[in-house]
Amino acid sequence: MVNHDNGAEEVVADLGEHTITAAVMDSFALVEADGHLPVTTHILVAGSPYLGSDAAFSVKRSLFHEFRLVEAPDAAEHGLTPSYRHADIELVLEPG
């Protein structure tokens, strides 16, 4: 995301670009496992209208994931939303 309080937004606008980033899940993921190098990544929602012109230049096709709609009819009984989005994501860590 382009910072809006330090002048970066103005520089990007002067270049004729927008400051909107592609749709990203709410949080970044830090993945660790014994004997492997840790990795910090984010997941991009496939189909986001800004994937082709991300202002932060953080778009990599390998980070695009489809989120399918899952219906959970009994979720309301537990105070949850009756449907949600789900993606299967595989991360491979480098030994180290």
MMTF fields as JSON, N, C-alpha, C and O atoms, coordinates in Angstrom:
{
  "mmtfVersion": "1.0.0",
  "mmtfProducer": "UNKNOWN",
  "numBonds": 383,
  "numAtoms": 384,
  "numGroups": 96,
  "numChains": 1,
  "numModels": 1,
  "chainsPerModel": [1],
  "groupsPerChain": [96],
  "chainIdList": ["A"],
  "bondAtomList": [4, 2, 8, 6, 12, 10, 16, 14, 20, 18, 24, 22, 28, 26, 32, 30, 36, 34, 40, 38, 44, 42, 48, 46, 52, 50, 56, 54, 60, 58, 64, 62, 68, 66, 72, 70, 76, 74, 80, 78, 84, 82, 88, 86, 92, 90, 96, 94, 100, 98, 104, 102, 108, 106, 112, 110, 116, 114, 120, 118, 124, 122, 128, 126, 132, 130, 136, 134, 140, 138, 144, 142, 148, 146, 152, 150, 156, 154, 160, 158, 164, 162, 168, 166, 172, 170, 176, 174, 180, 178, 184, 182, 188, 186, 192, 190, 196, 194, 200, 198, 204, 202, 208, 206, 212, 210, 216, 214, 220, 218, 224, 222, 228, 226, 232, 230, 236, 234, 240, 238, 244, 242, 248, 246, 252, 250, 256, 254, 260, 258, 264, 262, 268, 266, 272, 270, 276, 274, 280, 278, 284, 282, 288, 286, 292, 290, 296, 294, 300, 298, 304, 302, 308, 306, 312, 310, 316, 314, 320, 318, 324, 322, 328, 326, 332, 330, 336, 334, 340, 338, 344, 342, 348, 346, 352, 350, 356, 354, 360, 358, 364, 362, 368, 366, 372, 370, 376, 374, 380, 378],
  "bondOrderList": [1, 1, 1, 1, 1, 1, 1, 1, 1, 1, 1, 1, 1, 1, 1, 1, 1, 1, 1, 1, 1, 1, 1, 1, 1, 1, 1, 1, 1, 1, 1, 1, 1, 1, 1, 1, 1, 1, 1, 1, 1, 1, 1, 1, 1, 1, 1, 1, 1, 1, 1, 1, 1, 1, 1, 1, 1, 1, 1, 1, 1, 1, 1, 1, 1, 1, 1, 1, 1, 1, 1, 1, 1, 1, 1, 1, 1, 1, 1, 1, 1, 1, 1, 1, 1, 1, 1, 1, 1, 1, 1, 1, 1, 1, 1],
  "groupList": [{"groupName": "MET", "atomNameList": ["N", "CA", "C", "O"], "elementList": ["N", "C", "C", "O"], "formalChargeList": [0, 0, 0, 0], "bondAtomList": [1, 0, 2, 1, 3, 2], "bondOrderList": [1, 1, 2], "singleLetterCode": "M", "chemCompType": "L-PEPTIDE LINKING"}, {"groupName": "VAL", "atomNameList": ["N", "CA", "C", "O"], "elementList": ["N", "C", "C", "O"], "formalChargeList": [0, 0, 0, 0], "bondAtomList": [1, 0, 2, 1, 3, 2], "bondOrderList": [1, 1, 2], "singleLetterCode": "V", "chemCompType": "L-PEPTIDE LINKING"}, {"groupName": "ASN", "atomNameList": ["N", "CA", "C", "O"], "elementList": ["N", "C", "C", "O"], "formalChargeList": [0, 0, 0, 0], "bondAtomList": [1, 0, 2, 1, 3, 2], "bondOrderList": [1, 1, 2], "singleLetterCode": "N", "chemCompType": "L-PEPTIDE LINKING"}, {"groupName": "HIS", "atomNameList": ["N", "CA", "C", "O"], "elementList": ["N", "C", "C", "O"], "formalChargeList": [0, 0, 0, 0], "bondAtomList": [1, 0, 2, 1, 3, 2], "bondOrderList": [1, 1, 2], "singleLetterCode": "H", "chemCompType": "L-PEPTIDE LINKING"}, {"groupName": "ASP", "atomNameList": ["N", "CA", "C", "O"], "elementList": ["N", "C", "C", "O"], "formalChargeList": [0, 0, 0, 0], "bondAtomList": [1, 0, 2, 1, 3, 2], "bondOrderList": [1, 1, 2], "singleLetterCode": "D", "chemCompType": "L-PEPTIDE LINKING"}, {"groupName": "GLY", "atomNameList": ["N", "CA", "C", "O"], "elementList": ["N", "C", "C", "O"], "formalChargeList": [0, 0, 0, 0], "bondAtomList": [1, 0, 2, 1, 3, 2], "bondOrderList": [1, 1, 2], "singleLetterCode": "G", "chemCompType": "PEPTIDE LINKING"}, {"groupName": "ALA", "atomNameList": ["N", "CA", "C", "O"], "elementList": ["N", "C", "C", "O"], "formalChargeList": [0, 0, 0, 0], "bondAtomList": [1, 0, 2, 1, 3, 2], "bondOrderList": [1, 1, 2], "singleLetterCode": "A", "chemCompType": "L-PEPTIDE LINKING"}, {"groupName": "GLU", "atomNameList": ["N", "CA", "C", "O"], "elementList": ["N", "C", "C", "O"], "formalChargeList": [0, 0, 0, 0], "bondAtomList": [1, 0, 2, 1, 3, 2], "bondOrderList": [1, 1, 2], "singleLetterCode": "E", "chemCompType": "L-PEPTIDE LINKING"}, {"groupName": "LEU", "atomNameList": ["N", "CA", "C", "O"], "elementList": ["N", "C", "C", "O"], "formalChargeList": [0, 0, 0, 0], "bondAtomList": [1, 0, 2, 1, 3, 2], "bondOrderList": [1, 1, 2], "singleLetterCode": "L", "chemCompType": "L-PEPTIDE LINKING"}, {"groupName": "THR", "atomNameList": ["N", "CA", "C", "O"], "elementList": ["N", "C", "C", "O"], "formalChargeList": [0, 0, 0, 0], "bondAtomList": [1, 0, 2, 1, 3, 2], "bondOrderList": [1, 1, 2], "singleLetterCode": "T", "chemCompType": "L-PEPTIDE LINKING"}, {"groupName": "ILE", "atomNameList": ["N", "CA", "C", "O"], "elementList": ["N", "C", "C", "O"], "formalChargeList": [0, 0, 0, 0], "bondAtomList": [1, 0, 2, 1, 3, 2], "bondOrderList": [1, 1, 2], "singleLetterCode": "I", "chemCompType": "L-PEPTIDE LINKING"}, {"groupName": "SER", "atomNameList": ["N", "CA", "C", "O"], "elementList": ["N", "C", "C", "O"], "formalChargeList": [0, 0, 0, 0], "bondAtomList": [1, 0, 2, 1, 3, 2], "bondOrderList": [1, 1, 2], "singleLetterCode": "S", "chemCompType": "L-PEPTIDE LINKING"}, {"groupName": "PHE", "atomNameList": ["N", "CA", "C", "O"], "elementList": ["N", "C", "C", "O"], "formalChargeList": [0, 0, 0, 0], "bondAtomList": [1, 0, 2, 1, 3, 2], "bondOrderList": [1, 1, 2], "singleLetterCode": "F", "chemCompType": "L-PEPTIDE LINKING"}, {"groupName": "PRO", "atomNameList": ["N", "CA", "C", "O"], "elementList": ["N", "C", "C", "O"], "formalChargeList": [0, 0, 0, 0], "bondAtomList": [1, 0, 2, 1, 3, 2], "bondOrderList": [1, 1, 2], "singleLetterCode": "P", "chemCompType": "L-PEPTIDE LINKING"}, {"groupName": "TYR", "atomNameList": ["N", "CA", "C", "O"], "elementList": ["N", "C", "C", "O"], "formalChargeList": [0, 0, 0, 0], "bondAtomList": [1, 0, 2, 1, 3, 2], "bondOrderList": [1, 1, 2], "singleLetterCode": "Y", "chemCompType": "L-PEPTIDE LINKING"}, {"groupName": "LYS", "atomNameList": ["N", "CA", "C", "O"], "elementList": ["N", "C", "C", "O"], "formalChargeList": [0, 0, 0, 0], "bondAtomList": [1, 0, 2, 1, 3, 2], "bondOrderList": [1, 1, 2], "singleLetterCode": "K", "chemCompType": "L-PEPTIDE LINKING"}, {"groupName": "ARG", "atomNameList": ["N", "CA", "C", "O"], "elementList": ["N", "C", "C", "O"], "formalChargeList": [0, 0, 0, 0], "bondAtomList": [1, 0, 2, 1, 3, 2], "bondOrderList": [1, 1, 2], "singleLetterCode": "R", "chemCompType": "L-PEPTIDE LINKING"}],
  "groupTypeList": [0, 1, 2, 3, 4, 2, 5, 6, 7, 7, 1, 1, 6, 4, 8, 5, 7, 3, 9, 10, 9, 6, 6, 1, 0, 4, 11, 12, 6, 8, 1, 7, 6, 4, 5, 3, 8, 13, 1, 9, 9, 3, 10, 8, 1, 6, 5, 11, 13, 14, 8, 5, 11, 4, 6, 6, 12, 11, 1, 15, 16, 11, 8, 12, 3, 7, 12, 16, 8, 1, 7, 6, 13, 4, 6, 6, 7, 3, 5, 8, 9, 13, 11, 14, 16, 3, 6, 4, 10, 7, 8, 1, 8, 7, 13, 5],
  "groupIdList": [1, 2, 3, 4, 5, 6, 7, 8, 9, 10, 11, 12, 13, 14, 15, 16, 17, 18, 19, 20, 21, 22, 23, 24, 25, 26, 27, 28, 29, 30, 31, 32, 33, 34, 35, 36, 37, 38, 39, 40, 41, 42, 43, 44, 45, 46, 47, 48, 49, 50, 51, 52, 53, 54, 55, 56, 57, 58, 59, 60, 61, 62, 63, 64, 65, 66, 67, 68, 69, 70, 71, 72, 73, 74, 75, 76, 77, 78, 79, 80, 81, 82, 83, 84, 85, 86, 87, 88, 89, 90, 91, 92, 93, 94, 95, 96],
  "secStructList": [7, 7, 7, 1, 1, 1, 1, 2, 2, 2, 2, 2, 2, 2, 6, 6, 7, 7, 7, 7, 7, 7, 7, 5, 7, 1, 1, 7, 3, 3, 3, 7, 7, 6, 6, 5, 7, 7, 3, 3, 3, 7, 7, 3, 3, 6, 6, 7, 6, 6, 4, 4, 4, 7, 6, 6, 7, 7, 7, 7, 4, 4, 4, 3, 3, 7, 7, 3, 3, 3, 3, 7, 6, 6, 4, 4, 4, 4, 6, 1, 7, 1, 3, 3, 3, 3, 7, 7, 7, 7, 7, 7, 7, 7, 5, 7],
  "xCoordList": [0.843, 0.0, 0.895, 1.924, 0.495, 1.245, 0.854, -0.327, 1.855, 1.62, 1.002, 1.468, -0.039, -0.763, -0.337, -0.909, 0.645, 0.988, 2.453, 2.94, 3.159, 4.564, 4.964, 6.154, 4.0, 4.296, 4.37, 4.392, 4.408, 4.502, 3.288, 3.415, 2.128, 0.898, 1.006, 0.6, 1.547, 1.697, 2.667, 2.419, 3.764, 4.744, 4.113, 4.28, 3.394, 2.736, 1.713, 1.633, 0.943, -0.048, 0.631, 0.122, 1.779, 2.52, 3.002, 3.204, 3.186, 3.597, 2.409, 2.569, 1.216, 0.016, -0.531, -1.314, -0.128, -0.588, -1.559, -1.623, -2.313, -3.208, -2.479, -1.429, -3.021, -2.379, -3.132, -2.949, -3.964, -4.758, -3.978, -3.45, -3.911, -3.24, -4.264, -5.46, -3.77, -4.643, -5.257, -4.742, -6.37, -7.049, -6.148, -5.723, -5.864, -4.992, -5.79, -6.627, -5.53, -6.17, -5.817, -4.841, -6.591, -6.435, -5.064, -4.644, -4.364, -3.084, -2.035, -2.344, -0.813, 0.296, 0.554, 0.176, 1.189, 1.468, 2.96, 3.753, 3.34, 4.711, 4.683, 4.021, 5.411, 5.41, 6.799, 7.801, 6.845, 8.117, 8.002, 6.933, 9.144, 9.223, 10.672, 11.59, 10.87, 12.233, 13.008, 12.492, 14.252, 15.112, 14.874, 15.45, 14.02, 13.698, 13.798, 13.67, 14.03, 14.048, 12.615, 11.726, 12.374, 11.008, 10.669, 11.556, 9.397, 8.94, 7.758, 6.884, 7.759, 6.62, 6.011, 6.724, 4.721, 4.075, 2.679, 2.197, 2.045, 0.64, -0.062, 0.578, -1.362, -2.162, -3.018, -3.698, -2.983, -3.777, -5.033, -4.985, -6.139, -7.417, -7.505, -7.558, -7.522, -7.624, -8.885, -9.932, -8.783, -9.927, -10.01, -10.875, -9.132, -9.115, -8.871, -8.006, -9.604, -9.445, -8.101, -7.791, -7.301, -6.037, -4.809, -3.69, -4.991, -3.855, -2.851, -1.65, -3.324, -2.437, -1.748, -0.893, -2.097, -1.517, -1.326, -1.65, -0.815, -0.63, 0.386, 1.505, 0.003, 0.854, 2.086, 3.078, 2.049, 3.189, 4.1, 5.09, 3.764, 4.562, 4.77, 5.845, 3.75, 3.871, 3.121, 2.93, 2.695, 1.882, 2.771, 3.586, 2.592, 3.246, 2.161, 1.357, 2.137, 1.094, 1.028, -0.053, 2.153, 2.152, 1.389, 1.085, 1.083, 0.335, -1.168, -1.924, -1.621, -3.047, -3.732, -3.248, -4.847, -5.606, -7.091, -7.599, -7.777, -9.235, -9.838, -9.405, -10.812, -11.53, -12.934, -13.736, -13.218, -14.534, -15.52, -15.147, -16.764, -17.819, -18.207, -18.474, -18.238, -18.619, -19.878, -19.929, -20.884, -22.126, -22.052, -21.702, -22.372, -22.364, -23.71, -23.851, -24.711, -26.075, -26.227, -27.112, -25.388, -25.534, -24.715, -24.701, -24.041, -23.19, -23.998, -23.53, -25.189, -26.012, -26.301, -26.427, -26.406, -26.645, -25.5, -25.682, -24.319, -23.139, -22.779, -21.699, -23.712, -23.484, -22.527, -21.956, -22.351, -21.432, -22.186, -23.374, -21.492, -22.063, -22.346, -21.518, -23.49, -23.85, -23.031, -23.162, -22.205, -21.322, -20.01, -19.963, -18.965, -17.656, -16.839, -17.239, -15.709, -14.797, -13.625, -13.139, -13.174, -12.085, -11.121, -11.54, -9.837, -8.816, -7.849, -7.475, -7.449, -6.402, -5.08, -4.894, -4.155, -2.885, -1.748, -1.72, -0.818, 0.343, 1.588, 1.89, 2.303, 3.555, 4.703, 4.616, 5.765, 6.928, 8.078, 8.429, 8.665, 9.765, 11.109, 11.239, 12.086, 13.44, 14.194, 14.196, 14.835, 15.642, 16.742, 17.256, 17.079, 18.141, 18.371, 19.249],
  "yCoordList": [-1.168, 0.0, 1.239, 1.279, 2.223, 3.476, 4.311, 4.545, 4.756, 5.54, 6.887, 7.548, 7.279, 8.513, 9.71, 10.79, 9.55, 10.686, 11.111, 11.836, 10.685, 11.066, 11.601, 11.732, 11.909, 12.45, 11.404, 11.754, 10.124, 9.065, 9.071, 8.851, 9.319, 9.353, 10.421, 10.196, 11.57, 12.669, 12.298, 12.609, 11.638, 11.22, 10.232, 10.357, 9.253, 8.253, 8.932, 8.615, 9.852, 10.585, 11.402, 11.473, 12.024, 12.791, 11.912, 12.392, 10.623, 9.672, 9.18, 8.397, 9.65, 9.255, 7.906, 7.299, 7.435, 6.137, 6.337, 7.413, 5.282, 5.316, 4.734, 4.109, 4.932, 4.44, 3.258, 2.935, 2.626, 1.509, 0.214, -0.035, -0.611, -1.897, -2.991, -2.82, -4.104, -5.242, -5.779, -5.547, -6.502, -7.073, -8.08, -9.066, -7.826, -8.682, -9.168, -8.44, -10.392, -10.867, -9.923, -9.178, -9.948, -9.003, -9.008, -7.985, -10.116, -10.167, -10.866, -11.607, -10.611, -11.285, -12.57, -12.682, -13.527, -14.799, -14.954, -14.75, -15.311, -15.681, -17.183, -17.669, -17.91, -19.365, -19.832, -19.436, -20.672, -21.182, -22.682, -23.196, -23.387, -24.811, -25.135, -24.606, -26.005, -26.389, -26.877, -27.654, -26.413, -26.85, -26.142, -26.524, -25.096, -24.36, -22.856, -22.386, -22.117, -20.664, -20.16, -20.666, -19.179, -18.627, -17.805, -17.318, -17.663, -16.835, -15.99, -16.457, -14.747, -13.864, -13.571, -13.196, -13.736, -13.555, -12.986, -12.851, -12.66, -12.287, -13.009, -13.508, -13.062, -13.771, -12.75, -11.937, -12.792, -11.875, -12.587, -13.753, -11.884, -12.445, -12.362, -11.271, -13.532, -13.573, -12.838, -12.958, -12.091, -11.347, -9.92, -9.166, -9.525, -8.141, -7.22, -7.512, -6.124, -5.252, -4.533, -3.935, -4.571, -3.827, -4.729, -4.259, -6.003, -6.914, -6.51, -6.723, -5.939, -5.577, -4.244, -3.891, -3.49, -2.15, -1.786, -0.671, -2.698, -2.482, -1.376, -1.425, -0.39, 0.775, 0.443, 1.17, -0.63, -0.995, -2.022, -2.462, -2.399, -3.35, -4.663, -5.258, -5.109, -6.324, -7.504, -8.522, -7.376, -8.412, -9.465, -9.152, -10.714, -11.853, -12.876, -13.192, -13.391, -14.339, -15.537, -16.077, -15.948, -17.105, -16.828, -17.759, -15.575, -15.211, -15.099, -14.877, -15.25, -15.167, -16.453, -17.548, -16.323, -17.501, -17.254, -16.174, -18.276, -18.248, -18.592, -19.544, -17.839, -18.118, -18.576, -17.802, -19.847, -20.379, -20.144, -20.113, -19.982, -19.778, -21.121, -22.077, -21.191, -22.402, -22.082, -21.111, -22.913, -22.745, -23.614, -24.792, -23.053, -23.782, -23.577, -22.712, -24.374, -24.155, -24.193, -23.53, -24.948, -25.025, -23.952, -23.924, -23.08, -22.053, -21.093, -20.688, -20.726, -19.772, -20.287, -19.501, -21.609, -22.201, -21.88, -21.896, -21.59, -21.295, -19.811, -19.414, -18.995, -17.558, -17.114, -16.026, -17.947, -17.639, -17.317, -17.614, -16.713, -16.401, -17.712, -18.623, -17.816, -19.076, -19.409, -20.505, -18.495, -18.797, -18.044, -17.021, -18.547, -17.911, -18.268, -19.13, -17.617, -17.889, -18.722, -18.516, -19.661, -20.554, -20.729, -20.83, -20.763, -21.041, -22.069, -22.011, -23.004, -23.952, -23.347, -23.025, -23.191, -22.52, -23.415, -23.856, -23.674, -24.49, -23.619, -22.954, -23.624, -22.871, -23.866, -24.817, -23.647, -24.526, -23.745, -22.67, -24.278, -23.604, -24.163, -25.343, -23.285, -23.669, -24.221, -23.606, -25.382, -25.908, -24.909, -24.187, -24.889, -23.982, -23.9, -23.16],
  "zCoordList": [0.0, 0.0, 0.0, 0.675, -0.749, -0.776, 0.432, 0.686, 1.17, 2.381, 1.993, 1.065, 2.706, 2.375, 3.211, 3.062, 4.081, 4.938, 4.827, 5.695, 3.798, 3.698, 2.327, 2.041, 1.486, 0.167, -0.935, -2.115, -0.569, -1.582, -2.505, -3.71, -1.943, -2.745, -3.831, -4.971, -3.479, -4.439, -5.566, -6.731, -5.214, -6.222, -7.19, -8.403, -6.664, -7.508, -8.42, -9.607, -7.877, -8.678, -9.768, -10.887, -9.464, -10.464, -11.611, -12.726, -11.333, -12.364, -13.186, -14.122, -12.821, -13.552, -13.136, -13.867, -11.974, -11.483, -10.323, -9.728, -10.013, -8.85, -7.647, -7.8, -6.465, -5.236, -4.629, -3.456, -5.421, -4.919, -5.128, -6.212, -4.077, -4.203, -4.464, -4.23, -4.949, -5.24, -3.956, -2.862, -4.104, -2.937, -2.249, -2.852, -0.991, -0.188, 1.009, 1.544, 1.424, 2.653, 3.787, 3.695, 4.839, 5.944, 6.601, 7.142, 6.571, 7.272, 6.422, 5.489, 6.77, 6.134, 6.908, 8.074, 6.271, 6.926, 7.145, 6.225, 8.346, 8.665, 8.903, 9.82, 8.064, 8.143, 8.553, 7.958, 9.569, 10.079, 10.311, 10.641, 10.129, 10.455, 10.775, 10.148, 11.751, 12.135, 10.912, 10.109, 10.781, 9.693, 8.378, 7.359, 8.376, 7.151, 7.405, 8.536, 6.321, 6.417, 6.546, 5.862, 7.405, 7.521, 6.279, 5.578, 6.026, 4.907, 5.376, 6.106, 4.941, 5.174, 3.812, 2.882, 3.688, 2.395, 2.584, 3.709, 1.488, 1.52, 0.39, -0.536, 0.469, -0.514, -1.246, -0.62, -2.567, -3.386, -3.875, -4.268, -3.846, -4.268, -5.788, -6.355, -6.45, -7.906, -8.338, -7.702, -9.402, -9.908, -9.407, -9.854, -8.488, -8.017, -9.209, -10.035, -9.321, -10.49, -10.561, -11.592, -9.512, -9.516, -9.609, -9.401, -9.914, -9.983, -11.059, -10.895, -12.142, -13.246, -13.083, -13.895, -12.05, -11.898, -10.431, -10.021, -9.655, -8.226, -7.969, -8.48, -7.186, -6.937, -6.11, -6.172, -5.345, -4.502, -5.182, -4.596, -6.414, -7.19, -6.44, -6.512, -5.728, -4.924, -5.527, -4.863, -6.782, -7.394, -8.066, -8.934, -7.641, -8.278, -8.56, -7.684, -9.768, -10.156, -9.198, -8.963, -8.654, -7.749, -6.45, -5.705, -6.174, -4.966, -5.208, -4.263, -6.475, -6.793, -6.354, -6.642, -5.664, -5.256, -5.428, -5.127, -5.92, -6.043, -4.687, -4.037, -4.267, -3.027, -3.402, -3.925, -3.125, -3.477, -2.331, -1.158, -2.7, -1.716, -1.114, -1.841, 0.193, 0.915, 1.708, 2.462, 1.522, 2.272, 3.522, 3.439, 4.656, 5.926, 6.594, 7.458, 6.197, 6.689, 8.203, 8.744, 8.897, 10.357, 11.078, 12.309, 10.35, 10.964, 11.832, 12.896, 11.404, 12.155, 13.563, 14.502, 13.708, 15.031, 15.993, 17.21, 15.44, 16.24, 16.221, 16.656, 15.705, 15.664, 14.558, 14.63, 13.544, 12.448, 11.167, 11.041, 10.229, 8.918, 8.173, 8.2, 7.519, 6.861, 5.613, 5.068, 5.162, 4.041, 4.226, 4.91, 3.622, 3.72, 2.487, 1.703, 2.314, 1.197, 1.695, 2.807, 0.873, 1.254, 0.087, -1.066, 0.393, -0.621, -0.061, 1.111, -0.898, -0.528, -0.965, -2.139, -0.014, -0.29, 0.182, 1.331, -0.72, -0.379, -0.378, -1.369, 0.729, 0.833, 0.972, 1.748, 0.227, 0.258, 0.864, 0.377, 1.922, 2.611, 2.142, 1.819, 2.118, 1.719, 2.924, 3.99, 2.759, 3.867, 4.228, 3.374, 5.49, 5.873, 7.299, 7.741]
}
